Amino acid sequence: MKIKLTDDAIGDLEAGMSFYEEKRNGLGGYFRDCLTSDISSLTIFAGIHNQIDGSFYTLSNRFPFVIWYRIQKPYVVVFAVLDGRAEPDENARIVRSRT
């Protein structure tokens, strides 16, 4: 399957990258590379993860981020990339608003 990122997911990635880049020079790029790899793995592993209300989610391997996606063949549509340390109710609200 092919990967498609929504504008919201791209915005989430850019915000995460900016956050980590402010912490340490180069860390934002490392964040981007790690999350890009995690998202790319969905071409193989999409659909095996837990799901809530029809949306799948998986954890990043290196950072405390949750990747939310739906399968809309022939695409895996990533619609949110959220900080797993954030308030759970806030993340749930964001996921509901984007589905």
Phi, psi and omega in degrees: 000158179262151179263137175228127177256133175285165176300323178298316180295321177297318177298320177299316180296317179295320179295317178296319179296317178297317180302310183288329178293326176293330180288318180201134180303126180095342181290329177297318177294321177296318176303309180303314181296317180294314181292324176298319177295316178300317181292318179299328180295344179293341176299334180258318191257004181302135177098350181267353185273168176297157178220153176227125178051039176085358178252134179270155174215149177217155180267145173293149180285331187246334184238156183280057181241149180247129180258119180256135182210163174233155175257119176229084188311136010269021185246152162256115184260109177274120184245352177203142174226097193246147177292119182290349179271351181289168179303123182304321179295324179292316177298320178298320178297317180297314181300314180299322183288340183261356180262000000 
